[in-house]
Amino acid sequence: MSFFKASILQIRSHLHIYVVAYIVLLTLLYLFADIAERYDMSVAYFTRDPAITLYGHPFTGVISNIGILFWCFSLAICFFCSWLILKKGEKQVSVFLFFSGLFTLLLMLDDFFMFHEFIFPYSFGIPQEAVIVGYLVMISMYFLKFGRLILTMEYTILLMACGLFALSLATDIWMPQSDLQFLVEDGAKLFGIVTWFIFFIRTCYAQTVRLIER
């Protein structure tokens, strides 16, 4: 088969993927263009790099951005391995990884869009403390639901991640703002995010290898 014919066949077989993905992206662009028009804002506020739009330094928020990348790594590996493991009939582990991916997605969106610091308090009138309590309730329910399964894994890594998040939260609440406070708070959060990633990448690897070797 010629290269041209093979390429046409690939495009045809992948056409539904392109259609779905591009419709979602076009809808996203349309929504933000509409928001910009409604509130008399430049579309550049939504499309360009924040440092350029706000005339900031290129390294503005670099530590926070690194954290977002590791959130993305974690949720991607969770969702992918959840689907892969489900195909092998391991429903319990698949459900655990799926909900772990959903929870990671929520934490990433909160970190990226500042839900508990800005969106909920100023847009919806929900106090920051109430949002944090809501997250604590969710993570408690998460451990109640999957606690026994987690104890069969390298659970100390996950507990270490939660401890680092707790340190970051405590620093934010009780430590007066200063360069040291920002370094400890954001540094502990970054350590927590990376430790969270380490737990899930090791868990997904172990579960996938176990299924392959079975």
HELIX and SHEET records of a PDB file:
HELIX    1   1 PHE A    3  ARG A   38  1                                  36    
HELIX    2   2 ALA A   44  THR A   47  1                                   4    
HELIX    3   3 PRO A   50  THR A   53  1                                   4    
HELIX    4   4 VAL A   62  LYS A   87  1                                  26    
HELIX    5   5 LYS A   91  PHE A  113  1                                  23    
HELIX    6   6 PHE A  115  SER A  123  3                                   9    
HELIX    7   7 GLN A  128  ILE A  150  1                                  23    
HELIX    8   8 TYR A  155  TRP A  174  1                                  20    
HELIX    9   9 ASP A  179  GLU A  213  1                                  35    
END                                                                             
